[in-house]
Amino acid sequence: MSAQTHDRVTFEQLAWVSACLGLTLLVRTARLPIWVTATVVAAAAIRLGLAARGRDAPPAPIRFIIAFLAIGLLFVQLRTFNGLAAGSTLLGLIAGLKLLETRTRRDIHVIVMIIFFLSLAALLEADSFWMLSYQVGVCWLATATLLRLTGAAPVGARRDSILYAGRLLAQALPLAIAFWLFFPRFGGPLWQLPEDGGEAATGLSDTMNPGDINELAMSDEVAFRVRFSGSTPPEEERYWRGPVLHNFDGHTWRRGDTGLSPATTLDFHGPAYRYTVSLEPSPHHWLFVLDWPSQWNEPAAYRTNDYMLVVPNALSQPIDVTATSYGRVSAAAPLLPAARGLDSNLPAASNPRSLRLAQQLRAAHPDDRGYVNAVLDMFRRQPYFYTLTPPRLGQDPVDEFLFDTRRGFCGHYASAFAVLMRAAGIPARVVTGYQGGTYNRFANYWILRQSEAHAWDEIWIEGSGWQRVDPTAAIAPERVEHGLNDSVASGADATSRWQRRTPWLTDARLRLDAVRMLWRERILEFDSASQDRLLDWLRIPDPGGQKLALVLSVCLIAGMSWLTWQVRRELRPSLADPVSRAYARLCRRLGSIGVPRLPHEGAETFAARVAAQRPDLGPDVRALCRRYSELRYRANPQRTAAAAFIAAVRRFRPRDSRGSS
Amino acid sequence: MTRVRQAAIARLGAWSARRHGPDALPLTVNRRRIYIIPTRFGLALALLLAAMLLAGLNYNSNLGLAFGFLLTSLALVAMHHCNRNLLGLTVDAVAEADAFAGTDASFEFLLRNDSGIERCDIEIRCATAAATRSVPAMSYNHAVVRMPVERRGVIRMERFELRTRYPFGWFRAWTYAQTPLVVFVAPLPRGDRPLPSGAGAAGAQAHAEARGDEDFSGLRAYEAGVPLKHMAWKVLARGGAPAVRSYTGLAAQPEWLDWTSLDRLAPEERLSQLCRWVLDCDAAQRPFGLRIPGAEITPARGPAHRTACLRALAAFPAETVR
């Protein structure tokens, strides 16, 4: 019985652990059901309120009913406790309920372990340096909480607990780094990860309404980053290929079913560009690569018949793909009838004015190239405007755009162009992706933001194959040359204008992004290949799993020895005062030659005994001890006297009479 | 399960005794005698860390792995700190204690910390009883371990233990001090028989109260065990040898507390009655002697004498009683 009362938690301990739990759940609140957050907060408030009145946890039946109801409700809502998100939510709820029933220190230990696991779960999903720092901070506070679970009264100052926990963490850091660097990594998952419900991700999708891309144009979010090894393609060749759209219903372009024909064999021309794309996680299956990809290193990826690069599973994690692309292609073989049919299909009932226009132009230009130039010429000569804020379009969007509003974004032009091509019997398709990119001169890579999303067309020219045509370039050529921000300089985007006027801010943003890229390359993507390079750098022959284990063991032994030395070193009383330190050194030296100072001996008594035992040292030791006493007990000792004493002690090196003759 | 555990603990203690031999107090804890094992929280943490490692590897998450490795290293660091918390600590104890059956025996300990760090949560454990103390840097603290004793007799514990779970409660470090602790459990004072001299408890009390200056008969030389209130402080203050005031009538009539005078009672009852008489006589500051089978204590007075008598009663072997 007495042990139980002794173990009972105090209000202060409860407050500490509630704070830790609160901080852990704080970064998840957006993804927790609102009532779970409310339950945890209420549980903490009730338990703290009871503790403040010196009362115990609510009786067991009440706690049981609450727990049963809450967990049951959660299961009804989530349908599963499997997977990271659902599991974390459940753990958070359990931690809150546990808080309600906390009676002894054991319960607090349990909550702290749940907090550790929640921190890990948050880190499995996140990838930023800030999240890691935050979770380490939570871990720090949680371990400080454990220090408060002391049995001896009085409990020390809070600041001391936090400092001591911090020191333990700091001492753990070298070992943790060694573990992280040398613990063998495996390539893929050990078992299949449960698919989490994907979050709504920004970015391109496999459908396109003309207005879609201009929403993306407002987003500054990074779509992906690219590092070229070797030459960089010029601006007009930096088209990053995303979903290719074939089906048009009069309003919307869709990807449609494209698995019907094998890929056309292409002949690649021009210089080859080798590069690595660092892709962010996405719910989609395509990889963004430079037009037109010929080789890539991702074994799971394959090339579709319309030259997209696709992976079987959605990208749940950031990946790097190294690929080679060529700027120009040609195809000698004719287009297969099925593919021609897919890319020539137009709904007969919609956009009638556009169809008539196409017929007129086609009559004047029976040659395919002549017809294409005539359409582009129309965009260039007639008053077509390029704007981020195009007017809304109604039933026949292509008609309204071409004849009425004449204001649009890349999506409008790509859509209208493809319709005019198909109406004239030229197979055409819309390609969405990104164009251009911002060069980061601080770390030599390119950033592609969502604002650089773009749409263009590909048309089939007999004898040459699929050729890229960017009708938007006909409207505002400088857009293709300089990217979005310049072509809409007159637009309403105040932030981008402000950024252009403050180059240092742009630089700062680029530097920050360079650090992110470094973080991603060095930390997030650290893998067995990086470990091999590391071992190679350490000049360890034949890198591999065994060598890693060996190095890790060596690091562990060294780390543990260092720890042993470090923690014992802290046992020595730290003498802040240099004079005391010097005196301690004097006593240590005399001790090492067989005349240790006894605990009860003052300086002068000690000196007398040394003089009796070792007459040869007597005068020196007496003088030193006398100076020490004066420094300690004289009313106003001189500053120089202290320095002189310290120097004298440093010079004093007694010889062991037992060893010497 | 508990029995297995207790047997294991006893064997470990005995093994440690063979390894280190008997210890002299004060004892400074060196590193060879500190043992350490994970607690159940430490074992749970180990499982958690294994799960974290698997999760980190499976999700291919370098940040998750970093966090897991940080916690692993933290546990290893905590192990060193737990061990260090005992290292170099000095413990001294009053190895003998007196108590009455049915009350608590109190063992006094002194913990001295000559190091530059605070020693938190040091638990001193004697068999089942324990006390927890913290000792600041370059300081000392004392602890009293109260152990309930039910029966009369002499209880001898071969060793006591210093334990700590600090810092995080994930490890338990402990050391054995192979120094016997002895508690003399005197019988519970009970019984209403009058004193053999006929004065009875009440008479002795009245006698003590009636004593005044007129009983003062002179000074005699100081001897150990005399109550402090009988010291002749003025003589000492004048620079004389320590002296004790003596009173007439007290030294003259020694009371013999005799086992044989209580032949009607059961043996334990007799011991309880004798204990009652010892306490009464001591309270009245009367000289008394104790005579029990196997022991005879000549009449005297004072705390030392009283303790000797109570210990004789405690040590009276239970099996020889018929």
Interface residues (C-beta under 8 A of the other chain):
Chain A: L84 R105 R106 H109 M113 F116 F117 S119 L120 A121 L123 L124 A126 D127 M131 L132 Q135 V136 C139 T143 L146 L147 L149 T150 G151 A152 G156 Y164 A165 L168 L169 Q171 A172 L173 P174 L175 A176 F179 W180 F183 R185 F186 G188 P189 L190 W191 L193 Q317 I523 L524 E525 F526 D527 G559 M560 L563 T564 V567 R568 E570 L571 R572 P573 S574
Chain B: F41 A44 L45 L48 A51 M52 L54 A55 G56 L57 N58 Y59 N60 S61 N62 L63 G64 L65 A66 F67 G68 F69 L70 L71 T72 S73 L74 L76 V77 A78 H80 H81 N83 R84 L87 G88 D114 S115 G116 I117 E118 C120 D121 I122 E123 T132 R133 S134 A137 M138 Y166 P167 F168 G169
